[in-house]
């Protein structure tokens, strides 16, 4: 298994994984990445300075991904952990943890002091992983991500 930076050829596969995961947990609702047009163009989105997106791949099959993005409206010292999704067969193997670790390393090396994320109650397992990484709940969103369908907000100090 390798974790690498997103490539243009990955767009369709990772968009499909993101949407299938949201469907799996009945979280494919308005105001989420499910309906976000950028979900189909992640390579292009992650050409933004101070952003990165990691793809987990094994035997030429994409298993999922996740990354860091300097979302609109966030404080200058804060980035967002975004689009963390794995296929069911990739879960519980440390792949998500590896992507989160690489994302934290990237955020730190780019001078960020805090990571923000948004999630939903339907994604309980993911939320428990974020808790293990030291993310703490906050009581309102920060920034302007455009994902009003998310009602769980967390941050981690770096």
FENVEN-V91759 format. One record per helix or strand of 3 or more residues. SS is the DSSP state (2 for helix, 1 for strand). FROM is the first residue (numbers start at 1). TO is the last residue. Records with the same first field share a line. If there is no record, write none. Layout:
SS: FROM-TO + FROM-TO
This chain:
1: 2-5 + 52-58 + 61-69 + 78-86 + 114-119 + 136-138 + 152-157
2: 8-24 + 33-35 + 37-45 + 88-90 + 95-109 + 121-132
